[in-house]
Amino acid sequence: MITRYARQELFDGIGPEGQARIRRSRVVVVGCGALGTHAANSLARAGVGTIVLIDRDLVDLTNLQRQVLFDEDDARAGLPKAVAAADKLSSANSECRIEPIVVDFAPWNAERFIASADLVIDGTDNFETRYLLNDACVKLGKPWVYAGVIASYGMTFPFLPGRGPCFRCAFPEPPPAGMAPTCDTVGIIEPVVSVIAGVQCAEALKILSGGMDRVRTTLLHVDLWTSKLLEVKLGARDPACPACGQGKYDFLEARRGVRATTLCGGHAVQISSREEQRVDLAALARSWQHIGPVVERPYMVRLTVEEHELTVFEDGRAIVKGTGDEARARTLHARYVGI
């Protein structure tokens, strides 16, 4: 009898034993955007036993260009991404248990969500969440596969507990506010998402099936528009690294990153940094010029977009008007400020 996973079991790198391990595994996908939907789709079809989908956002029309588990009906209904993705994955593989969680992945819940995971997949779109994810995985000893895409290029690397550097070793500090490009400021093409998510999922299957000797040891960087591929050997684990070297989990313990506070009246949210910083307001304004109306002042810049008003001040503080939902405000801040 030919089984559902017969072609995958025929592959020497997995085989029946590896497939059995995959079917017993539990994977947490943090973020159900472009990378997250591609990765979840691939892993569900590969037979992962349980997939947990964590995302705070809703489906909109602009997602459909690159986020493969959504359709126009989902966008019209404004469904939560985790819920819409779970519905599609259940239709693709009813043997896979899908657990959608509509929540902001945050310092107060990160450990709880990944404590029982065999592997975590990075489907995030901002540095703060990646540092938080790294803190939680380092503390709990969980492997996770990093990936990031923007414009026509992307990167991916598997971070394994006790083997090589952690994410904070490799990238000690996040970029300054407003300096990291996002798909909303420089755009993105779908093919690079497919390529990077494909490599990311291949690494995931190696880990889940027991093929640890085949897990890549270099960071892969691909630019599809210039047809360039680069492999970068990351440095060794850094004993001075706050996370894996010293056991100081700044993002998990909310000593780093941003915090959101609903302002009086309930229709505006303030986003502020937990550390001192300075924003290049002129550069941020330039990155917004093609998005929507921009107002520049010596002390702030303001963007009107998606029926919201986003004002950023020189000290990194931002006010998002038009919503009292802190998760929504954090999404807009990550989308247009880039941290």
C-alpha positions as CSV (number, residue, x, y, z in Angstrom):
1,M,0.0,0.0,0.0
2,I,1.4,3.4,-1.0
3,T,1.1,5.8,1.9
4,R,0.6,9.5,1.9
5,Y,4.3,10.1,2.6
6,A,5.7,7.4,0.3
7,R,7.8,9.7,-1.9
8,Q,9.3,11.4,1.1
9,E,10.1,8.1,2.8
10,L,11.9,6.9,-0.4
11,F,14.3,9.8,0.1
12,D,17.5,8.4,1.8
13,G,17.8,11.5,3.9
14,I,14.5,10.8,5.7
15,G,13.3,7.2,5.2
16,P,10.5,5.6,7.2
17,E,12.3,6.2,10.5
18,G,12.8,9.9,9.8
19,Q,9.2,10.2,8.7
20,A,8.0,8.7,11.9
21,R,10.0,11.2,13.8
22,I,8.5,14.0,11.7
23,R,5.0,12.8,12.4
24,R,5.7,12.8,16.2
25,S,7.1,16.3,16.2
26,R,5.6,19.6,17.3
27,V,6.6,22.8,15.5
28,V,5.8,26.4,16.5
29,V,5.6,28.9,13.7
30,V,6.0,32.5,15.0
31,G,4.4,34.8,12.4
32,C,2.0,33.8,9.6
33,G,3.1,36.3,7.0
34,A,5.0,35.5,3.8
35,L,7.6,33.2,5.3
36,G,5.3,31.7,7.9
37,T,2.6,30.7,5.4
38,H,5.1,29.2,3.0
39,A,6.9,27.3,5.9
40,A,3.7,26.1,7.5
41,N,2.4,24.9,4.2
42,S,5.5,22.9,3.5
43,L,5.8,21.4,6.9
44,A,2.1,20.4,7.0
45,R,2.4,18.6,3.7
46,A,5.6,16.9,4.9
47,G,3.6,15.4,7.8
48,V,4.6,17.3,10.9
49,G,2.3,16.0,13.6
50,T,1.4,19.3,15.3
51,I,1.9,22.8,14.0
52,V,1.2,25.8,16.2
53,L,0.6,29.1,14.4
54,I,1.1,32.3,16.3
55,D,0.2,35.7,14.7
56,R,-1.4,38.9,15.9
57,D,-2.5,40.3,12.5
58,L,-5.5,40.1,10.2
59,V,-5.5,39.2,6.5
60,D,-5.7,42.1,4.0
61,L,-5.5,42.4,0.2
62,T,-1.9,43.3,0.1
63,N,-0.9,40.0,1.7
64,L,-2.2,37.9,-1.2
65,Q,0.8,38.7,-3.4
66,R,3.2,36.6,-1.3
67,Q,1.3,34.9,1.6
68,V,0.2,31.6,0.1
69,L,-2.4,30.4,2.6
70,F,-4.8,33.2,2.1
71,D,-7.4,34.2,-0.5
72,E,-9.7,37.1,-1.4
73,D,-12.5,35.8,0.9
74,D,-10.1,35.8,3.9
75,A,-9.1,39.4,3.1
76,R,-12.7,40.6,2.7
77,A,-13.6,39.0,6.0
78,G,-10.5,40.4,7.7
79,L,-9.9,37.0,9.3
80,P,-7.0,36.5,11.8
81,K,-4.0,35.2,9.8
82,A,-3.5,32.3,12.2
83,V,-7.2,31.2,11.8
84,A,-7.3,31.5,8.0
85,A,-3.9,29.6,7.7
86,A,-5.1,26.8,10.0
87,D,-8.2,26.3,7.9
88,K,-6.2,26.0,4.7
89,L,-3.6,23.6,6.3
90,S,-6.3,21.4,7.7
91,S,-7.8,21.0,4.3
92,A,-4.4,20.1,2.9
93,N,-3.6,17.6,5.5
94,S,-6.3,16.4,8.0
95,E,-3.7,14.2,9.7
96,C,-1.8,17.3,10.9
97,R,-3.0,18.9,14.1
98,I,-3.1,22.7,13.6
99,E,-3.3,25.0,16.6
100,P,-4.0,28.7,15.7
101,I,-3.2,31.3,18.4
102,V,-4.2,34.8,17.7
103,V,-1.9,36.8,20.0
104,D,1.1,39.1,20.1
105,F,4.2,36.9,20.7
106,A,5.5,38.8,23.7
107,P,7.9,38.5,26.7
108,W,5.0,37.4,29.0
109,N,4.0,34.4,26.8
110,A,7.0,33.4,24.7
111,E,8.3,30.7,27.0
112,R,4.8,29.1,27.5
113,F,4.2,28.9,23.7
114,I,7.5,27.2,22.8
115,A,8.2,25.1,25.9
116,S,6.8,21.9,24.3
117,A,8.1,22.6,20.8
118,D,10.6,20.3,19.1
119,L,11.5,23.2,16.7
120,V,10.6,26.8,16.2
121,I,10.2,28.5,12.8
122,D,10.9,32.2,12.4
123,G,8.1,33.7,10.3
124,T,8.6,37.1,11.9
125,D,9.1,40.5,10.1
126,N,11.0,42.5,12.7
127,F,14.2,42.4,14.8
128,E,12.6,42.8,18.2
129,T,10.6,39.6,17.9
130,R,13.6,37.7,16.6
131,Y,15.7,38.8,19.6
132,L,12.8,37.7,21.9
133,L,12.5,34.4,20.1
134,N,16.2,33.9,20.4
135,D,16.1,34.6,24.2
136,A,13.3,32.1,24.7
137,C,14.9,29.4,22.6
138,V,18.4,29.8,24.2
139,K,16.9,29.7,27.7
140,L,14.8,26.6,27.0
141,G,17.3,24.9,24.7
142,K,15.1,24.8,21.6
143,P,16.4,24.8,18.0
144,W,15.0,27.4,15.7
145,V,15.5,28.3,12.1
146,Y,15.9,32.0,11.3
147,A,14.8,33.5,8.0
148,G,14.3,37.0,6.7
149,V,13.3,38.4,3.3
150,I,13.0,41.8,1.8
151,A,12.9,43.2,-1.7
152,S,14.6,40.5,-3.8
153,Y,16.9,39.0,-1.2
154,G,16.8,36.9,1.9
155,M,18.8,35.0,4.5
156,T,18.4,31.9,6.6
157,F,20.3,30.0,9.3
158,P,19.5,27.2,11.8
159,F,20.4,28.1,15.4
160,L,20.9,25.0,17.5
161,P,21.3,25.0,21.3
162,G,24.9,24.4,22.4
163,R,26.1,24.2,18.8
164,G,27.6,27.4,17.4
165,P,26.5,31.0,18.0
166,C,23.0,32.2,18.9
167,F,21.2,35.0,17.0
168,R,22.5,37.6,19.4
169,C,26.1,36.4,18.9
170,A,25.7,36.8,15.2
171,F,23.8,40.1,15.4
172,P,24.6,41.7,18.7
173,E,22.5,44.8,18.2
174,P,19.3,45.6,16.3
175,P,19.5,48.4,13.7
176,P,18.5,51.9,14.8
177,A,14.8,52.8,14.6
178,G,13.8,53.6,11.0
179,M,17.0,52.2,9.5
180,A,15.9,48.7,8.8
181,P,14.0,48.4,5.4
182,T,10.7,46.6,5.5
183,C,8.5,45.2,2.7
184,D,6.2,48.3,3.2
185,T,9.1,50.7,2.5
186,V,11.2,48.9,-0.2
187,G,8.8,46.2,-1.4
188,I,9.2,42.4,-1.9
189,I,8.8,39.8,-4.6
190,E,7.2,36.5,-3.9
191,P,9.9,34.2,-5.5
192,V,12.5,35.1,-2.9
193,V,10.0,34.1,-0.2
194,S,9.6,30.7,-1.8
195,V,13.3,30.2,-2.1
196,I,14.2,31.2,1.5
197,A,11.3,29.4,3.0
198,G,12.2,26.3,1.0
199,V,15.7,26.3,2.4
200,Q,14.4,27.1,5.9
201,C,12.0,24.1,5.8
202,A,14.7,21.8,4.4
203,E,16.8,22.6,7.5
204,A,13.7,22.0,9.7
205,L,13.1,18.6,8.2
206,K,16.8,17.7,8.8
207,I,16.4,18.6,12.4
208,L,13.1,16.9,12.9
209,S,14.0,13.7,11.1
210,G,17.3,13.3,13.0
211,G,19.7,14.3,10.2
212,M,21.7,16.7,12.4
213,D,24.9,15.9,10.6
214,R,23.4,17.5,7.4
215,V,22.2,20.8,9.1
216,R,23.9,23.8,7.4
217,T,26.6,25.6,9.2
218,T,26.7,28.8,7.1
219,L,24.3,31.6,6.8
220,L,22.8,31.6,3.3
221,H,22.2,34.9,1.6
222,V,20.4,34.9,-1.8
223,D,19.5,37.9,-4.1
224,L,17.3,36.7,-6.9
225,W,17.4,40.0,-8.8
226,T,21.2,40.1,-9.1
227,S,21.5,36.3,-9.2
228,K,23.9,36.3,-6.3
229,L,24.3,33.6,-3.7
230,L,26.6,34.0,-0.7
231,E,27.4,31.7,2.2
232,V,28.8,33.3,5.3
233,K,30.5,31.4,8.1
234,L,29.3,32.9,11.3
235,G,31.7,33.3,14.2
236,A,32.0,30.9,17.2
237,R,29.7,31.2,20.2
238,D,30.6,34.4,22.0
239,P,31.2,33.9,25.8
240,A,30.4,37.6,26.2
241,C,27.0,37.2,24.5
242,P,24.3,38.4,26.9
243,A,22.0,35.5,25.9
244,C,23.9,32.3,25.4
245,G,27.1,33.4,27.1
246,Q,25.8,35.1,30.2
247,G,22.2,33.9,30.5
248,K,20.9,37.5,30.5
249,Y,17.7,37.5,28.5
250,D,17.1,41.2,28.0
251,F,14.3,40.9,25.5
252,L,12.5,38.0,27.3
253,E,12.8,39.9,30.6
254,A,11.5,43.1,28.8
255,R,14.7,45.1,29.4
256,R,15.1,45.7,25.7
257,G,12.8,46.3,22.8
258,V,9.6,48.4,22.7
259,R,6.5,48.7,24.9
260,A,3.0,49.8,23.9
261,T,0.7,51.9,26.0
262,T,-2.9,52.8,25.2
263,L,-3.3,56.6,25.7
264,C,-6.2,58.4,27.3
265,G,-9.3,58.2,25.1
266,G,-8.4,54.8,23.9
267,H,-7.9,55.6,20.2
268,A,-4.2,56.0,20.2
269,V,-1.2,53.9,21.3
270,Q,2.2,55.1,22.3
271,I,5.2,52.9,21.3
272,S,8.4,53.6,23.2
273,S,11.8,52.1,23.5
274,R,13.1,50.5,26.7
275,E,16.5,52.0,26.0
276,E,17.8,55.4,24.9
277,Q,18.0,55.9,21.1
278,R,18.0,58.6,18.4
279,V,16.1,58.4,15.1
280,D,17.3,59.9,11.9
281,L,14.0,61.6,11.1
282,A,15.0,62.9,7.7
283,A,16.0,59.4,6.6
284,L,12.7,57.9,7.9
285,A,10.7,60.6,6.1
286,R,12.5,59.8,2.8
287,S,11.7,56.1,3.2
288,W,8.0,57.0,3.6
289,Q,7.7,59.4,0.6
290,H,6.1,56.8,-1.7
291,I,3.7,55.3,1.0
292,G,1.5,58.2,1.9
293,P,1.3,61.8,3.0
294,V,4.3,62.8,5.2
295,V,4.7,65.8,7.5
296,E,8.2,66.8,8.6
297,R,9.1,68.9,11.6
298,P,12.4,69.4,13.3
299,Y,11.2,67.2,16.2
300,M,9.0,64.6,14.5
301,V,7.8,63.0,11.2
302,R,4.2,61.9,10.6
303,L,2.9,59.4,8.1
304,T,-0.8,58.9,7.3
305,V,-1.4,55.3,6.1
306,E,-4.0,52.6,6.4
307,E,-6.4,55.0,8.0
308,H,-3.9,55.6,10.8
309,E,-1.6,58.4,11.7
310,L,2.0,57.3,12.8
311,T,4.1,60.0,14.4
312,V,7.7,59.3,15.3
313,F,9.9,61.5,17.5
314,E,13.6,61.9,17.6
315,D,14.0,59.8,20.8
316,G,12.3,56.8,19.1
317,R,8.9,57.3,20.7
318,A,5.9,56.9,18.4
319,I,2.2,57.5,18.6
320,V,-0.2,55.5,16.5
321,K,-3.5,57.2,16.1
322,G,-6.6,55.5,14.8
323,T,-6.5,52.4,17.0
324,G,-6.7,51.5,20.7
325,D,-5.4,48.0,19.9
326,E,-1.8,47.7,21.2
327,A,-1.1,44.6,19.0
328,R,-2.3,46.5,15.9
329,A,-0.2,49.5,16.8
330,R,2.9,47.3,17.3
331,T,2.2,45.8,13.8
332,L,2.1,49.2,12.2
333,H,5.2,50.3,14.0
334,A,7.1,47.3,12.9
335,R,5.8,47.7,9.4
336,Y,6.8,51.3,8.8
337,V,9.5,52.0,11.4
338,G,11.2,48.7,11.0
339,I,12.1,47.5,14.6
